Amino acid sequence: MKDVLMDLMQHHKSRVDNPKCVVWAHNSHLGDARARGPGPNGKLNLGQLVREEFSIEDTLTIGFTTDTGTVSASDHWGTCIDYLYEKSYISPIPSRRR
């Protein structure tokens, strides 16, 4: 993910003075892994790598999460895909009767 982002930024630097980039990703990809350490497989996340490359002052992160549905993921390109089923962790707010 970081390599693709860096390639895109380099491409745009040749065309504009101060390029900006928006990355739409899940919280687990955009958070700063330095706050909790590397994942179980030793990998760092994009949020940490971008902050180290561009500085915290030059980075704005808005993460997204999921509620319910299916997530497909793989450890490497071209390998088997794992399908994860997300259940809702958000409790409905009970209505108040007057």
Stockholm file with secondary structure:
# STOCKHOLM 1.0

chainA/1-98         MKDVLMDLMQHHKSRVDNPKCVVWAHNSHLGDARARGPGPNGKLNLGQLVREEFSIEDTLTIGFTTDTGTVSASDHWGTCIDYLYEKSYISPIPSRRR
#=GR chainA/1-98 SS CHHHHHHHHHHHHTTCSSCCCCCCCBHHHHSCGGGTCSCTTSCCCHHHHHHHHHCGGGCCCCCBCCCSEEEEECSSTTSCCEEEEECCCCCCCCCCCC
#=GC SS_cons        CHHHHHHHHHHHHTTCSSCCCCCCCBHHHHSCGGGTCSCTTSCCCHHHHHHHHHCGGGCCCCCBCCCSEEEEECSSTTSCCEEEEECCCCCCCCCCCC
//
